[in-house]
Amino acid sequence: MEDAITLAVCLKDAGPAAVELAKRMLGPIADELGLLGSDAIRTFRFKRAIAAIEKAAIGLHNAGIDPKSVRPGLLFPILEGASFEDDETLHDCWAGLLANAANPDFEDGVLPSFPEILKQLTPFEAKLLSKIYDDILEHHTRRDLNDQQTNMEMMKYGLAGIEYPVFDTMLKETPEVVVDNMERLGVFKRYPMSEDFGNTVAIFGMSAFGRRFVEACRGTQE
């Protein structure tokens, strides 16, 4: 972060052309940072970190959960990630991680790798991963509604695959690099294409690790 502040100060002294170019690269954040001053950068990050804490605290309060202290090795990476995030979808995920890190009832806790994974997701990827989680869970819950043991096994070890008709899903327009990225991060599984009544379908699944990541990012929401 100190490097970013140093860069900002240097740009202020580099002249109007450099400042204008920096503003174009930074987009809407440039307005928040004013003339790219170090104080403005700190203020922006502070506000986003506080907003994440507020979201987490409200979620825990509404759920009637008495929070525990979060160890620094997990707390600081989460707050750092939240402080840089201007997209509300991803910011909500950071707040969710913080809430569950402080939730004594969250099974197995928030893994230290989760903040690093979240840093590498785009807003679209986060939404897509959440949709796949919901779709697979709904599919298997409906299919195995009368088989409690199967449901328990599925929830313990991860979510098995679900078939998606390519023409009837959010995945239809998803770039291959997005799927590759989520698979690289270990939160997503892809199986070979198959034919179902003449229609090509894509089969996707989610590991127990991926399921836990999505649940951790959702905080205390139902």
C-alpha positions as CSV (number, residue, x, y, z in Angstrom):
1,M,0.0,0.0,0.0
2,E,2.9,2.4,0.8
3,D,4.1,1.9,-2.8
4,A,0.7,2.9,-4.1
5,I,0.7,6.1,-2.0
6,T,4.2,6.9,-3.2
7,L,3.1,6.5,-6.8
8,A,0.1,8.8,-6.1
9,V,2.3,11.5,-4.6
10,C,4.7,11.3,-7.6
11,L,1.9,11.6,-10.1
12,K,0.6,14.7,-8.4
13,D,4.0,16.3,-9.0
14,A,4.3,14.9,-12.6
15,G,2.1,17.5,-14.3
16,P,-1.4,17.7,-15.6
17,A,-0.9,15.2,-18.5
18,A,0.3,12.4,-16.1
19,V,-2.5,13.1,-13.7
20,E,-5.1,13.0,-16.5
21,L,-3.8,9.7,-17.8
22,A,-3.9,8.3,-14.2
23,K,-7.5,9.4,-13.8
24,R,-8.4,7.6,-17.1
25,M,-6.8,4.4,-15.9
26,L,-8.4,4.6,-12.4
27,G,-11.9,5.3,-13.7
28,P,-14.5,6.3,-11.1
29,I,-12.1,5.7,-8.2
30,A,-10.1,8.7,-9.4
31,D,-13.0,11.0,-8.3
32,E,-12.9,9.5,-4.8
33,L,-9.1,10.0,-4.7
34,G,-9.3,13.6,-5.8
35,L,-5.9,14.6,-7.1
36,L,-4.5,11.1,-6.2
37,G,-3.4,12.4,-2.8
38,S,-2.1,9.9,-0.2
39,D,-4.6,11.1,2.3
40,A,-7.5,10.6,-0.1
41,I,-6.3,7.0,-0.8
42,R,-6.1,6.2,2.9
43,T,-9.6,7.7,3.3
44,F,-11.0,5.6,0.5
45,R,-9.5,2.4,1.9
46,F,-10.6,3.3,5.4
47,K,-14.2,3.9,4.4
48,R,-14.4,0.6,2.4
49,A,-12.9,-1.4,5.3
50,I,-15.3,0.2,7.8
51,A,-18.2,-0.5,5.5
52,A,-17.3,-4.2,5.4
53,I,-17.1,-4.3,9.2
54,E,-20.5,-2.7,9.4
55,K,-22.0,-5.2,7.0
56,A,-20.5,-8.1,8.9
57,A,-21.6,-6.7,12.3
58,I,-25.2,-6.1,11.1
59,G,-25.4,-9.6,9.7
60,L,-24.2,-11.2,12.9
61,H,-26.5,-9.0,15.0
62,N,-29.6,-9.9,12.9
63,A,-28.7,-13.6,13.1
64,G,-28.4,-13.3,16.9
65,I,-24.8,-14.5,16.8
66,D,-22.3,-13.4,19.4
67,P,-19.0,-12.9,17.5
68,K,-15.6,-14.2,18.4
69,S,-12.4,-12.4,17.9
70,V,-10.7,-13.0,14.5
71,R,-7.1,-13.9,14.5
72,P,-4.9,-11.2,12.9
73,G,-3.5,-13.6,10.2
74,L,-7.1,-13.8,8.8
75,L,-8.5,-10.5,9.8
76,F,-5.9,-8.3,8.1
77,P,-6.1,-10.0,4.7
78,I,-9.9,-9.7,4.7
79,L,-9.9,-6.0,5.7
80,E,-7.2,-5.3,3.1
81,G,-9.2,-6.9,0.4
82,A,-12.3,-5.1,1.4
83,S,-10.5,-1.8,1.5
84,F,-9.6,-2.0,-2.2
85,E,-13.0,-3.2,-3.4
86,D,-15.4,-0.7,-5.0
87,D,-17.7,-3.4,-6.6
88,E,-20.6,-4.1,-4.2
89,T,-20.9,-7.7,-5.2
90,L,-17.3,-8.5,-4.2
91,H,-17.4,-6.1,-1.3
92,D,-20.4,-8.1,0.1
93,C,-18.3,-11.2,-0.3
94,W,-15.5,-9.7,1.8
95,A,-18.0,-8.7,4.4
96,G,-19.3,-12.3,4.3
97,L,-15.9,-13.7,4.9
98,L,-15.4,-11.3,7.9
99,A,-18.8,-12.3,9.4
100,N,-18.1,-16.0,9.1
101,A,-14.5,-15.6,10.4
102,A,-16.1,-14.1,13.6
103,N,-18.9,-16.6,13.6
104,P,-18.2,-19.3,16.2
105,D,-20.8,-21.6,14.6
106,F,-19.4,-21.6,11.2
107,E,-18.2,-25.1,10.7
108,D,-14.4,-25.5,10.1
109,G,-14.0,-21.8,10.0
110,V,-12.9,-19.5,7.2
111,L,-9.8,-21.0,5.5
112,P,-6.8,-18.7,5.2
113,S,-6.8,-19.4,1.4
114,F,-10.2,-17.8,0.9
115,P,-9.2,-14.2,0.9
116,E,-6.5,-14.9,-1.8
117,I,-9.1,-16.7,-3.9
118,L,-11.6,-13.9,-3.6
119,K,-9.0,-11.4,-4.7
120,Q,-8.7,-13.3,-8.0
121,L,-12.4,-13.3,-8.9
122,T,-14.2,-10.8,-11.0
123,P,-17.8,-9.7,-10.1
124,F,-19.1,-11.8,-12.9
125,E,-17.2,-14.9,-11.7
126,A,-18.5,-14.4,-8.2
127,K,-22.1,-14.2,-9.4
128,L,-21.6,-17.2,-11.7
129,L,-20.1,-19.3,-8.9
130,S,-22.9,-18.4,-6.6
131,K,-25.5,-19.3,-9.3
132,I,-23.8,-22.7,-9.9
133,Y,-23.8,-23.4,-6.2
134,D,-27.6,-22.6,-5.9
135,D,-28.5,-24.5,-9.0
136,I,-26.6,-27.7,-8.0
137,L,-27.9,-27.6,-4.4
138,E,-31.5,-27.1,-5.6
139,H,-31.1,-29.9,-8.2
140,H,-29.7,-32.5,-5.7
141,T,-32.0,-31.5,-2.9
142,R,-35.0,-31.9,-5.2
143,R,-33.8,-35.2,-6.6
144,D,-32.9,-36.7,-3.3
145,L,-35.6,-35.1,-1.2
146,N,-36.6,-38.5,0.3
147,D,-33.1,-39.7,0.7
148,Q,-31.7,-38.0,3.8
149,Q,-28.5,-40.0,3.8
150,T,-27.7,-39.0,0.3
151,N,-28.3,-35.4,1.1
152,M,-26.0,-35.6,4.1
153,E,-23.2,-37.2,2.1
154,M,-23.6,-34.6,-0.7
155,M,-23.4,-31.7,1.8
156,K,-20.4,-33.2,3.6
157,Y,-18.2,-34.1,0.6
158,G,-19.2,-31.4,-1.9
159,L,-21.8,-30.9,-4.6
160,A,-21.9,-33.3,-7.4
161,G,-22.4,-32.3,-11.0
162,I,-25.4,-30.9,-12.7
163,E,-26.2,-30.9,-16.4
164,Y,-26.7,-27.5,-18.0
165,P,-28.2,-27.2,-21.5
166,V,-25.7,-24.9,-23.2
167,F,-28.5,-22.9,-24.8
168,D,-30.3,-22.3,-21.5
169,T,-27.8,-21.0,-19.0
170,M,-25.7,-18.1,-17.9
171,L,-22.8,-20.3,-18.9
172,K,-23.7,-20.0,-22.6
173,E,-21.9,-16.7,-23.0
174,T,-19.2,-17.3,-20.4
175,P,-15.7,-17.0,-21.9
176,E,-13.6,-20.1,-21.6
177,V,-11.0,-18.2,-19.7
178,V,-13.5,-17.5,-16.9
179,V,-14.3,-21.2,-16.5
180,D,-10.5,-22.0,-16.6
181,N,-9.9,-19.4,-13.9
182,M,-12.5,-20.8,-11.5
183,E,-11.2,-24.3,-12.1
184,R,-7.7,-23.2,-11.5
185,L,-8.7,-21.8,-8.2
186,G,-10.1,-25.1,-7.2
187,V,-13.7,-23.9,-6.6
188,F,-15.2,-25.4,-9.7
189,K,-15.2,-28.7,-11.7
190,R,-15.9,-29.2,-15.3
191,Y,-16.8,-32.6,-16.8
192,P,-16.9,-33.7,-20.5
193,M,-19.7,-32.5,-22.7
194,S,-22.5,-35.1,-23.3
195,E,-25.6,-35.5,-25.4
196,D,-29.1,-35.5,-23.8
197,F,-32.0,-36.2,-26.1
198,G,-30.1,-34.7,-29.0
199,N,-29.1,-31.6,-27.0
200,T,-25.5,-30.9,-26.1
201,V,-25.2,-30.3,-22.4
202,A,-22.3,-29.1,-20.2
203,I,-21.8,-30.8,-16.9
204,F,-20.5,-28.8,-14.0
205,G,-19.8,-29.6,-10.4
206,M,-18.3,-28.1,-7.3
207,S,-15.9,-29.5,-4.8
208,A,-16.4,-29.4,-1.0
209,F,-13.7,-26.7,-1.0
210,G,-15.7,-24.6,-3.6
211,R,-18.9,-25.1,-1.7
212,R,-17.3,-24.0,1.5
213,F,-15.8,-20.9,-0.2
214,V,-19.2,-19.8,-1.5
215,E,-20.9,-20.4,1.9
216,A,-18.1,-18.4,3.7
217,C,-18.5,-15.5,1.3
218,R,-22.3,-15.4,2.0
219,G,-21.8,-14.5,5.7
220,T,-24.8,-15.2,7.9
221,Q,-27.4,-14.9,5.2
222,E,-30.0,-17.6,4.8
